[in-house]
Amino acid sequence: MSVALLFDLLLAAALLWCSWRALAAPWTVAAVCAMVLPPLAWYLWANQFWQHFGNSLGVSNEAHLIG
């Protein structure tokens, strides 16, 4: 499940149960940090390999028939 989908579900639940004041509540901020920080940390860690080795981390750097 992507972070964007989880964020949408959290936002909908917060607005449904607690209205707009829930967006500034500590539990909401903690939940958003718990959803956003792990993928961000992984991206920053994986980005070092791209900068150091030039690896794409996805499709290989070889020429393909498509694209």
Secondary structure, DSSP 4 states (H G I P E B T S, - for coil): --HHHHHHHHHHHHHHHH-GGGGGSHHHHHHHHHHHHHHHHHHHHHHHHHHHH---SSS-SS--S--
